[in-house]
Amino acid sequence: MAAARSSDGSGPLRRAGRAMGRALRAPFTGTARGIRKATHAHGAGESGLGKLIELHAVNGAGDVMITVALASTVFFSVPTDEARGRVALYLAVTMAPFTLLAPVVGPLLDRLPHGRRAAMAGAMFARAVLAITMSGAVATGGLELYPAALGVLVCSKAYGVVRSAVVPRLLPPRFSLVKANSRVTLAGLLATGIAAPIGAGLQSIGSPWPLYGACTIFLGGTVLAFTLPHKVDSAKGERKARLAVPHEEPARPVVPRGRTRDGRSGSTRIGGRKGREKPPGLRSVGPSVLHGLQANASHRALSGFLIFFLAFLLREHPLAGQSAAVSLGIVGVAAGTGNACGTAVGSWLRARGPEMIVATVLGLALGVAVLTAVFFSTVMVAALAAVAGFTQALSKLSLDAMIQRDVPEEVRTSAFARSETLLQMSWVVGGAIGIALPLNGVLGMSVAAGLLALGATASVRGLLGAARRGSPHPRVA
């Protein structure tokens, strides 16, 4: 009898072992079920948006691992003066070629409407390979590190462009685009917050270890990308939006090729020329996207400026009563918290006017920047970092919604690629100003206010005018 109990696995030791295994797995399985429940809520699971949210969380975790490795090599490992030169070299070597490569990404991806899952998986796999490549050079900081970093940047932007372009195809019922974009972005931020200390812990073991972690994460993302719904790769049912720029002459009627005006077969001539329907151009997106880009460019320039200016300023002149490390930590936590709050507010916001959101948050950031320049202090610097993170997140979500709403499907990927290129270069310009500027707090905050004032002058009036006219696509926000 005892032998029978032993053979069928029902003995007391075997049962105790299974019970202990269940107890040890419970925290992990419970956490996984909780995450899955959150990402698949409100119809996101049925539409496929939940899978995209999880994929973007993996993307954020992998990117932050690479960021930890690069920051430790380029910035923290050398004195301030040398660090300024190495950071400037990093920006020049990676961003200059990026400006040439990035415009090619959008048109290339536009030719792959049936390969979006493969494109995202390819971007993940390429970064896994590049992370391993960088692991050999990260300890020495040699120039061979920079081409690999450029490749990571291009792959990251390519993934982001495709991800933004497919969100409308996975939109659940009664979901605004701002809310959907917020859910996706918030998942990336939470994953970044979790992965950053893990990356720092791996960095303490050895400089290549965060890159090993990034490789593992991106390989998992490669597999996860192919679990997205097949409709991501299907062009069926896509509606082609066509808007006109204000004061533009209305398009002339187009008769289908092969038929005359009276419906008979034959060659078509309209106004003496053969009628041929041209694909819509990016100029047809209307004023909202243009002015939204201008406003977001100022936010992104402010972000680049604050990152580099405050990083060097606080190394030499820490906040009152704090060490340099604590000062950098305070500003970093404030900016991250603001970014997360802006994304969370975007997921709750039910307003149907992204133009008003962009104009409002730009004014808020400008006001706080002016106050920080006038009343420069520890509290005001932390407040500006938090507000900059908050307003940039909410403004970018609104811009994405306007592009997804107003840009024709055929060129939407190109629009995202071009907008990301513009925003990336605005970030580089702001960072370059922050590197070159003398380390004076009041002067720096005045420059920050000037960057935002320039963006407000260029964009706010147009945004408010577009908001008054309303959108021809009231479904999205």
C-alpha positions in Angstrom: 0.0 0.0 0.0 2.8 2.4 0.9 4.6 1.6 -2.3 1.4 2.4 -4.2 1.2 5.8 -2.5 4.8 6.5 -3.3 4.4 5.5 -7.0 1.4 7.7 -7.6 3.1 10.8 -6.1 0.5 11.1 -3.2 2.9 10.6 -0.3 3.2 13.3 2.4 6.6 14.4 1.3 5.5 14.8 -2.3 2.4 16.8 -1.2 4.5 19.0 1.1 6.9 19.6 -1.8 4.1 20.6 -4.1 2.6 22.9 -1.5 5.9 24.6 -0.9 6.3 25.1 -4.7 2.9 26.7 -4.9 3.8 29.0 -2.0 7.0 30.1 -3.6 5.4 30.7 -7.0 2.4 32.5 -5.6 4.0 36.0 -5.4 5.2 35.8 -9.0 2.1 34.3 -10.5 -0.1 36.6 -8.5 1.9 39.6 -9.7 1.7 38.3 -13.3 -2.0 37.9 -13.0 -2.4 41.4 -11.6 -0.3 42.9 -14.4 -2.3 41.0 -17.0 -5.6 42.1 -15.5 -4.4 45.8 -15.5 -3.1 45.8 -19.1 -6.2 43.9 -20.4 -8.8 46.0 -18.7 -11.6 47.9 -20.4 -11.5 45.9 -23.6 -7.8 46.2 -24.1 -7.4 42.4 -23.9 -10.0 41.7 -26.6 -8.7 44.4 -29.0 -5.0 43.4 -28.6 -4.0 46.7 -27.0 -3.0 44.8 -23.8 -0.4 42.8 -25.7 1.1 46.1 -27.1 1.1 47.6 -23.6 3.1 44.6 -22.4 5.5 44.8 -25.4 6.2 48.5 -24.7 7.0 47.7 -21.0 9.6 45.2 -22.2 10.9 47.8 -24.6 11.3 50.4 -21.8 13.0 47.9 -19.5 15.6 47.0 -22.2 16.3 50.6 -23.1 16.9 51.7 -19.6 19.4 48.9 -19.1 21.4 50.2 -22.1 21.1 53.8 -20.7 22.5 52.7 -17.4 25.5 51.2 -19.1 26.1 54.2 -21.3 25.7 56.8 -18.5 28.2 55.0 -16.3 30.7 54.9 -19.1 30.3 58.3 -20.7 29.3 60.5 -17.7 29.9 59.2 -14.2 33.3 57.6 -14.7 35.3 60.8 -15.5 35.7 64.4 -14.0 33.2 67.1 -15.0 35.4 68.8 -17.6 36.2 65.6 -19.4 32.6 64.4 -19.1 31.4 67.5 -20.9 33.7 66.7 -23.8 32.7 63.0 -23.9 29.0 63.8 -23.8 29.4 66.3 -26.6 31.3 63.7 -28.6 28.6 61.2 -27.9 25.9 63.6 -29.2 27.9 64.5 -32.3 28.8 60.9 -33.2 25.4 59.4 -32.7 23.0 62.2 -33.5 24.6 63.6 -36.7 24.2 60.2 -38.6 20.8 59.8 -37.0 19.5 62.9 -38.8 20.5 61.3 -42.1 19.1 57.8 -41.3 15.9 58.8 -39.5 14.1 60.3 -42.5 14.6 57.0 -44.3 13.0 55.0 -41.6 9.4 56.3 -42.1 9.2 55.7 -45.9 10.8 52.3 -45.5 8.3 51.2 -42.8 5.4 52.7 -44.9 6.3 50.0 -47.5 5.8 47.3 -44.8 2.1 47.7 -43.9 1.8 43.9 -43.7 5.0 43.4 -41.7 4.5 45.6 -38.7 4.9 42.8 -36.2 8.1 41.7 -37.9 9.4 45.2 -37.9 8.9 45.6 -34.2 10.4 42.1 -33.6 13.4 43.0 -35.8 14.0 46.2 -33.9 14.0 44.2 -30.6 16.3 41.5 -32.0 18.7 44.1 -33.5 19.1 45.8 -30.1 19.7 42.4 -28.4 22.6 41.8 -30.8 23.9 45.4 -30.4 23.8 45.1 -26.6 26.1 42.1 -26.8 28.4 44.0 -29.2 28.5 47.0 -26.8 29.4 44.8 -23.8 32.9 44.4 -25.1 33.5 48.1 -25.6 31.6 49.6 -22.6 34.5 49.0 -20.2 37.0 50.9 -22.2 34.7 53.6 -23.6 36.4 53.4 -27.0 35.0 55.0 -30.2 33.6 51.6 -31.3 31.0 52.1 -28.7 29.4 55.0 -30.5 28.3 53.2 -33.8 26.6 50.6 -31.7 24.9 53.2 -29.7 23.7 54.8 -32.9 22.3 51.5 -34.0 20.4 51.1 -30.7 19.0 54.7 -31.1 17.8 54.0 -34.7 16.2 50.7 -33.8 14.5 52.2 -30.7 13.1 55.0 -32.8 12.0 52.6 -35.5 10.1 50.5 -32.9 8.5 53.7 -31.5 7.4 54.8 -34.9 5.7 51.5 -35.7 4.2 51.2 -32.3 2.6 54.7 -32.6 1.3 53.9 -36.0 -0.5 50.6 -35.0 -2.2 52.0 -31.8 -5.3 53.1 -33.8 -5.7 49.5 -35.1 -5.9 48.2 -31.6 -8.2 50.8 -30.1 -10.9 49.3 -27.9 -14.5 50.7 -28.1 -15.0 54.0 -26.4 -11.3 54.5 -26.0 -9.7 57.8 -27.0 -6.3 57.9 -28.6 -4.9 60.0 -25.7 -6.1 57.4 -23.3 -4.7 54.5 -25.3 -1.3 56.2 -25.8 -1.2 57.0 -22.1 -1.8 53.4 -21.1 1.1 52.2 -23.4 3.5 55.0 -22.2 2.7 54.5 -18.6 3.6 50.8 -18.9 6.9 51.8 -20.3 7.5 54.2 -17.5 6.7 51.7 -14.8 8.9 49.1 -16.4 11.7 51.7 -16.6 11.3 52.5 -12.9 11.5 48.8 -12.0 14.4 48.0 -14.4 16.6 51.1 -13.5 17.6 49.9 -10.0 18.1 46.4 -11.4 20.4 47.8 -14.0 22.3 49.8 -11.4 22.7 46.6 -9.4 24.0 44.8 -12.4 26.4 47.7 -13.1 27.9 47.2 -9.6 28.8 43.6 -10.6 30.5 44.7 -13.8 30.0 47.2 -16.6 28.9 44.7 -19.2 26.2 43.1 -17.0 23.4 45.7 -17.7 24.0 45.0 -21.4 23.6 41.3 -20.8 20.3 42.0 -19.1 19.2 44.2 -22.0 20.0 41.4 -24.5 17.9 39.0 -22.5 15.0 41.4 -22.3 15.0 42.3 -26.0 15.1 38.6 -27.0 11.9 38.2 -24.9 10.4 41.2 -26.7 11.3 39.7 -30.1 9.1 36.7 -29.2 6.4 38.8 -27.7 6.1 41.0 -30.8 4.8 38.1 -32.8 2.0 37.5 -30.3 0.3 40.7 -31.3 -3.0 40.2 -33.2 -2.8 39.6 -36.9 -4.8 42.7 -37.7 -1.7 44.7 -36.9 -0.3 43.4 -40.2 -3.6 43.8 -42.1 -4.5 46.9 -44.1 -8.2 45.8 -44.3 -10.7 48.4 -43.2 -8.2 51.3 -42.9 -9.8 54.6 -43.6 -7.7 57.1 -45.5 -8.2 60.6 -44.0 -7.7 63.5 -46.3 -7.5 67.0 -44.9 -6.6 70.3 -46.5 -4.3 72.9 -45.3 -6.2 76.2 -44.5 -6.4 78.6 -47.5 -5.5 75.7 -49.8 -7.5 75.4 -53.0 -9.9 72.5 -52.9 -8.8 69.4 -54.7 -10.1 69.0 -58.2 -12.5 66.0 -58.7 -10.8 62.8 -59.7 -12.5 60.4 -62.1 -11.4 56.8 -61.8 -8.9 55.9 -64.4 -10.3 54.2 -67.4 -13.7 56.0 -67.4 -14.8 59.3 -68.8 -17.1 61.8 -67.1 -20.2 60.2 -68.5 -19.1 56.8 -67.2 -18.1 55.3 -70.5 -14.8 53.4 -70.8 -11.9 55.2 -72.2 -9.0 57.4 -71.3 -9.7 60.0 -68.6 -8.9 63.6 -69.0 -9.6 66.3 -66.4 -8.6 69.8 -67.4 -6.7 68.4 -70.3 -4.6 66.0 -68.2 -5.1 62.3 -67.4 -6.8 61.9 -64.1 -4.6 60.0 -61.7 -5.2 60.0 -58.0 -2.0 60.9 -56.2 -1.2 59.6 -52.7 -1.9 62.1 -50.0 1.1 64.1 -48.9 2.2 65.1 -45.4 1.3 68.7 -46.2 -2.4 67.7 -46.0 -2.4 67.1 -42.3 -3.7 70.5 -41.3 -2.5 73.0 -38.8 -3.0 71.0 -35.6 -0.1 68.6 -36.2 2.2 71.4 -37.3 1.7 73.6 -34.3 1.6 70.6 -32.0 5.1 69.7 -33.3 6.3 73.2 -32.7 5.1 73.1 -29.1 6.6 69.6 -28.5 9.9 70.7 -30.0 10.2 73.3 -27.3 9.3 70.8 -24.6 11.9 68.4 -25.9 14.5 71.1 -26.2 13.8 72.0 -22.6 14.2 68.3 -21.6 17.6 68.0 -23.3 18.7 71.3 -21.8 17.7 70.4 -18.3 19.3 66.9 -18.4 22.7 68.1 -19.4 22.8 71.6 -17.8 21.6 70.4 -14.4 23.8 67.2 -14.6 26.9 69.3 -14.8 25.7 72.2 -12.7 24.8 69.9 -9.8 28.1 68.0 -10.0 29.9 71.3 -9.4 27.3 73.2 -7.3 25.0 70.8 -5.5 21.7 71.9 -4.1 21.8 73.5 -0.7 22.9 71.1 2.0 23.0 68.1 -0.3 25.7 66.1 -2.0 26.1 66.0 -5.8 24.6 62.4 -6.0 21.6 63.4 -3.8 21.0 66.6 -5.8 21.0 64.6 -9.1 18.7 62.1 -7.5 16.2 64.7 -6.3 16.0 66.3 -9.7 15.8 62.9 -11.4 13.0 61.6 -9.2 11.1 64.8 -9.6 11.3 64.6 -13.4 10.4 60.9 -13.4 7.4 61.5 -11.1 6.2 64.4 -13.2 6.4 62.3 -16.3 4.5 59.4 -14.8 1.8 61.8 -13.5 1.5 63.4 -16.9 1.0 60.0 -18.5 -1.5 58.9 -15.8 -3.5 62.1 -16.2 -3.6 61.5 -20.0 -5.1 58.0 -19.4 -7.8 59.6 -17.2 -8.5 62.7 -19.3 -11.7 62.6 -21.2 -11.5 66.0 -23.0 -11.7 65.8 -26.8 -9.3 68.7 -27.6 -5.6 67.7 -27.8 -4.8 71.2 -29.1 -6.1 72.8 -25.9 -4.1 70.3 -23.8 -0.8 71.1 -25.7 -1.4 74.9 -25.4 -2.3 74.7 -21.7 0.7 72.6 -20.6 3.1 74.8 -22.6 1.8 77.8 -20.8 2.2 76.0 -17.4 5.8 75.0 -18.1 6.7 78.5 -19.3 5.2 80.0 -16.1 7.1 77.7 -13.8 10.4 78.2 -15.8 10.0 82.0 -15.3 9.4 81.6 -11.6 12.5 79.3 -11.3 14.7 81.9 -13.0 13.4 84.6 -10.7 13.4 82.6 -7.5 16.2 80.1 -8.1 16.3 77.6 -5.3 16.4 73.9 -4.5 12.6 73.7 -4.3 12.1 75.6 -7.6 14.6 73.5 -9.5 12.8 70.3 -8.4 9.5 71.9 -9.2 10.6 72.8 -12.7 12.0 69.3 -13.3 8.6 67.8 -12.2 6.5 70.2 -14.3 8.8 69.7 -17.3 8.3 65.9 -17.1 4.5 66.3 -16.6 4.0 68.7 -19.4 6.3 66.9 -21.9 4.4 63.6 -21.3 1.0 65.1 -21.7 2.0 67.2 -24.7 3.5 64.2 -26.5 0.5 62.1 -25.9 -1.7 64.8 -27.4 0.6 65.2 -30.4 0.5 61.4 -31.1 -3.3 61.6 -30.9 -3.4 64.4 -33.5 -1.1 62.5 -35.9 -3.2 59.4 -35.5 -6.3 61.4 -36.1 -5.3 63.7 -38.9 -2.6 62.0 -41.0 -3.6 59.7 -43.8 -2.9 56.0 -43.1 -0.6 55.7 -46.1 1.9 58.2 -44.7 1.2 57.9 -41.0 4.4 56.0 -40.3 6.4 58.6 -42.2 4.7 61.3 -40.2 5.7 59.6 -36.9 9.2 59.1 -38.2 9.6 62.7 -39.2 8.1 64.0 -36.0 10.3 61.8 -33.9 13.3 63.0 -35.9 12.4 66.7 -35.3 11.8 66.0 -31.6 15.1 64.1 -31.2 17.0 66.9 -32.9 15.3 69.5 -30.7 16.5 67.4 -27.7 20.0 67.5 -29.1 19.9 71.2 -29.6 18.7 71.8 -26.1 21.4 69.4 -24.7 24.1 71.1 -26.7 23.1 74.5 -25.3 23.1 72.9 -21.8 26.7 71.6 -22.3 28.0 74.9 -23.7 26.4 77.2 -21.2 28.3 78.5 -18.2 27.3 76.8 -15.0 25.2 79.6 -13.6 21.8 78.6 -12.2 19.9 81.8 -12.8 21.3 82.1 -16.4 20.4 78.5 -17.1 16.8 78.8 -15.9 16.4 82.0 -18.0 17.6 80.1 -21.1 15.1 77.4 -20.2 12.3 79.9 -20.0 13.4 81.4 -23.4 13.2 78.0 -25.1 9.6 77.6 -24.0 8.7 81.2 -24.8 10.0 80.6 -28.4 7.8 77.5 -28.7 4.8 79.4 -27.3 5.2 82.3 -29.7 5.3 79.9 -32.6 2.5 77.5 -31.7 -0.1 78.7 -29.1 -2.1 81.0 -31.4 -2.4 78.4 -34.1 -3.3 75.7 -31.6 -6.1 77.8 -30.1 -7.4 78.6 -33.6 -7.4 75.0 -34.5 -9.3 74.1 -31.3 -12.0 76.7 -32.1 -12.5 75.3 -35.6 -12.8 71.8 -34.2 -11.6 68.5 -35.7 -13.2 66.7 -38.6 -12.5 63.5 -36.7 -14.3 64.0 -33.3 -13.9 60.3 -32.3 -10.4 60.8 -30.9 -8.8 62.9 -28.3 
